[in-house]
Amino acid sequence: MAIFGQANWRYCTKCFGLWFNGNPTNGVCPAGGAHSAGTSSNYLLAGDNTSLQAADEENGEEAGGNS
């Protein structure tokens, strides 16, 4: 099983959720305005791409082509 991760997720001190901080803006916060990182750490969300590999293989593509 291949493991991958995406860094640059932050904790919003206004809505108490995570948002991706790798975009040009901080996005729209459900609590109003833009998300606020405050003193948030940089979180890495981990996952596995087993389903992506299976889809690639079904389509005759090299595994990992979608990632």
CYANA upper distance limits for C-alpha pairs under 8 A (distance plus 0.5 A):
  1 MET  CA     48 ASP  CA      7.28
  1 MET  CA     49 ASN  CA      7.99
  1 MET  CA     50 THR  CA      6.62
  2 ALA  CA     48 ASP  CA      6.17
  2 ALA  CA     49 ASN  CA      6.51
  2 ALA  CA     50 THR  CA      7.14
  3 ILE  CA     46 ALA  CA      7.61
  3 ILE  CA     47 GLY  CA      6.32
  3 ILE  CA     48 ASP  CA      4.96
  3 ILE  CA     49 ASN  CA      7.04
  4 PHE  CA     46 ALA  CA      6.32
  4 PHE  CA     47 GLY  CA      6.04
  4 PHE  CA     48 ASP  CA      6.33
  4 PHE  CA     49 ASN  CA      7.55
  5 GLY  CA     44 LEU  CA      6.64
  5 GLY  CA     45 LEU  CA      5.87
  5 GLY  CA     46 ALA  CA      4.66
  5 GLY  CA     47 GLY  CA      6.54
  6 GLN  CA     44 LEU  CA      5.86
  6 GLN  CA     45 LEU  CA      5.81
  6 GLN  CA     46 ALA  CA      7.07
  7 ALA  CA     42 ASN  CA      7.34
  7 ALA  CA     43 TYR  CA      6.35
  7 ALA  CA     44 LEU  CA      4.55
  7 ALA  CA     45 LEU  CA      6.89
  8 ASN  CA     20 PHE  CA      6.58
  8 ASN  CA     21 ASN  CA      5.87
  8 ASN  CA     22 GLY  CA      6.40
  8 ASN  CA     42 ASN  CA      5.95
  8 ASN  CA     43 TYR  CA      6.55
  8 ASN  CA     44 LEU  CA      7.05
  9 TRP  CA     18 LEU  CA      6.77
  9 TRP  CA     19 TRP  CA      6.07
  9 TRP  CA     20 PHE  CA      5.01
  9 TRP  CA     21 ASN  CA      6.07
  9 TRP  CA     22 GLY  CA      8.22
  9 TRP  CA     42 ASN  CA      6.27
  9 TRP  CA     43 TYR  CA      5.40
  9 TRP  CA     44 LEU  CA      6.86
  9 TRP  CA     45 LEU  CA      8.00
 10 ARG  CA     18 LEU  CA      5.88
 10 ARG  CA     19 TRP  CA      6.08
 10 ARG  CA     20 PHE  CA      6.91
 10 ARG  CA     21 ASN  CA      6.82
 10 ARG  CA     37 ALA  CA      6.57
 10 ARG  CA     40 SER  CA      6.40
 10 ARG  CA     41 SER  CA      6.89
 10 ARG  CA     42 ASN  CA      6.15
 10 ARG  CA     43 TYR  CA      6.56
 11 TYR  CA     16 PHE  CA      6.92
 11 TYR  CA     17 GLY  CA      6.17
 11 TYR  CA     18 LEU  CA      5.08
 11 TYR  CA     19 TRP  CA      7.16
 11 TYR  CA     36 SER  CA      8.35
 11 TYR  CA     37 ALA  CA      6.34
 11 TYR  CA     40 SER  CA      6.04
 11 TYR  CA     41 SER  CA      7.88
 12 CYS  CA     16 PHE  CA      5.60
 12 CYS  CA     17 GLY  CA      5.96
 12 CYS  CA     18 LEU  CA      6.55
 12 CYS  CA     19 TRP  CA      7.65
 12 CYS  CA     35 HIS  CA      6.09
 12 CYS  CA     36 SER  CA      5.55
 12 CYS  CA     37 ALA  CA      5.55
 12 CYS  CA     38 GLY  CA      7.87
 12 CYS  CA     40 SER  CA      8.00
 13 THR  CA     17 GLY  CA      8.36
 13 THR  CA     35 HIS  CA      8.20
 13 THR  CA     36 SER  CA      6.29
 13 THR  CA     37 ALA  CA      6.69
 13 THR  CA     38 GLY  CA      6.86
 14 LYS  CA     29 CYS  CA      8.22
 14 LYS  CA     31 ALA  CA      6.60
 14 LYS  CA     35 HIS  CA      7.42
 14 LYS  CA     36 SER  CA      6.96
 15 CYS  CA     29 CYS  CA      7.21
 15 CYS  CA     30 PRO  CA      6.93
 15 CYS  CA     31 ALA  CA      5.88
 15 CYS  CA     35 HIS  CA      8.18
 19 TRP  CA     26 ASN  CA      8.33
 19 TRP  CA     27 GLY  CA      8.45
 19 TRP  CA     35 HIS  CA      8.14
 20 PHE  CA     26 ASN  CA      8.23
 21 ASN  CA     25 THR  CA      8.16
 21 ASN  CA     26 ASN  CA      6.65
 26 ASN  CA     34 ALA  CA      6.13
 26 ASN  CA     35 HIS  CA      5.98
 26 ASN  CA     36 SER  CA      8.10
 27 GLY  CA     34 ALA  CA      6.05
 27 GLY  CA     35 HIS  CA      6.80
 28 VAL  CA     32 GLY  CA      7.61
 28 VAL  CA     33 GLY  CA      6.37
 28 VAL  CA     34 ALA  CA      5.25
 28 VAL  CA     35 HIS  CA      6.81
 29 CYS  CA     33 GLY  CA      6.18
 29 CYS  CA     34 ALA  CA      5.54
 29 CYS  CA     35 HIS  CA      5.38
 49 ASN  CA     53 GLN  CA      6.74
 49 ASN  CA     64 GLY  CA      8.39
 49 ASN  CA     67 SER  CA      8.49
 50 THR  CA     54 ALA  CA      6.75
 51 SER  CA     55 ALA  CA      6.71
 52 LEU  CA     56 ASP  CA      6.68
 52 LEU  CA     63 ALA  CA      8.24
 52 LEU  CA     64 GLY  CA      7.31
 52 LEU  CA     66 ASN  CA      7.23
 52 LEU  CA     67 SER  CA      8.14
 53 GLN  CA     57 GLU  CA      6.69
 53 GLN  CA     63 ALA  CA      5.40
 53 GLN  CA     64 GLY  CA      6.15
 53 GLN  CA     65 GLY  CA      8.45
 54 ALA  CA     58 GLU  CA      6.71
 54 ALA  CA     63 ALA  CA      8.15
 55 ALA  CA     59 ASN  CA      6.78
 56 ASP  CA     60 GLY  CA      6.69
 56 ASP  CA     61 GLU  CA      5.37
 56 ASP  CA     62 GLU  CA      6.78
 56 ASP  CA     63 ALA  CA      6.01
 56 ASP  CA     64 GLY  CA      7.52
 56 ASP  CA     65 GLY  CA      7.22
 56 ASP  CA     66 ASN  CA      7.94
 57 GLU  CA     61 GLU  CA      6.08
 57 GLU  CA     62 GLU  CA      7.18
 57 GLU  CA     63 ALA  CA      6.74
 61 GLU  CA     65 GLY  CA      7.28
